[in-house]
Amino acid sequence: MSALLPTYARSGLSFARGEGAFLFTETGERYLDFSSGIAVTALGHAHPRLVEALTEQAKKVWHVSNLHHIADQERLGQRLCDATFADRVFFANSGAEAVEAAIKAARRYHFVNGAPERYRLITFQGAFHGRTLATIAAGGQGKHLEGFGPPVDGFDQVAGSDIEAVEAAIGDETAGVLLEPIMGEGGMREVPWRFLQDLRALCDEKGILLLLDEVQTGVGRTGRFYAHEWAGITPDIMSSAKGLGGGFPVGACLTTEAVGAAMTPGTHGSTFGGNPLAMAVGNAVLDVVLEPGFLEDVAQMGLRLKQRLAGLADEHDDILEEVRGQGLMVGLKCKTENSKLIAALRERGMLTVQAGDNVVRLLPPLIVGEAEIDLACATIDAACGALKSRAREQA
Ligand SMILES: *Cc1c(COP(=O)(O)O)cnc(C)c1O
């Protein structure tokens, strides 16, 4: 029996090392990694730039508290602001913490601006924002809330991308609207860019804040640095994590000056957030992702992947229903159980991730090449073929 809490249904695979888009088990079997540790290892495994950044920093200093100036933290913060809408950044260590900071900042903004009653956020059915008490309340999913006492107060859920429903849900206590530009865990469900534009206008009209959770969609995943750029709008507050550290735990909450100014000394904190090791790696990730042409390549590879998958969905229309997503954040909505396709892919040396709405998530590293996309598509083709003949045998 394992000493670990049984919170995960684990595959039983154990990886000893990784290289680019591939992982190798302790016995040397190779797996094509189209999961990237759930959109985390954005530059693949053992990227030389990241390995160098981490090992060089490890020889200097690992940790000092946030009671001191941390040069690389200032630098990464400034670079994130220069490349986005933001004026201020708070560093954390995970996605949930980045969302938690976003929720606190939204409440605090209204508090210091004379509207302390505005503490509620409008969220969306099927959303995922993390596993802390506040973020499970924000996500509002029964399976995540069950058994953990009364949900944290302050979240009002609406269904679908329905601007009228959002408007109807706005009250005197509403602080803002929180959503993912593409629902990752919820099944790679795209939010229409038009809806994001309408939300931006509605928030401005009502004097409330737009909060985007870009923990999964950010850092190049969709072919733009952050996904909201596709919609041509900017949020007031944004959470980022996953790809930001390329595999090292880094989270960030980005805000406008108006919101950031409300977070005065003592209002929030994190012991580990923004520590020198994390910041060295975060800066190295940006070195690569913000290089001219990198994001265009991601968009290009994403198109290639989606085109190939659309062909496979036609060919295997008894197994696959639809291809979704943007850039290298792609979902395969299945007709058979998604877990069966994931298992069939794993048997053939390819890793993917389950998502809600019976979807298989494809999250290759952003450095993926044509050969690996071709290999992935051939593997999906073979797995679908095998599922089909298995179903035929059973019939
Ligand atoms: C993964 C995820 C989170 C939670 O991140 P953790 O690092 O697991 O806390 C929050 N929001 C979104 C959109 C995510 O995909």
Boltz pocket constraint, residues with backbone or C-beta under 6 A from the ligand:
constraints:
  - pocket:
      binder: B
      contacts: [[A, 38], [A, 93], [A, 94], [A, 95], [A, 96], [A, 97], [A, 99], [A, 128], [A, 129], [A, 130], [A, 131], [A, 180], [A, 182], [A, 184], [A, 185], [A, 213], [A, 214], [A, 215], [A, 216], [A, 217], [A, 241], [A, 242]]
      max_distance: 6.0
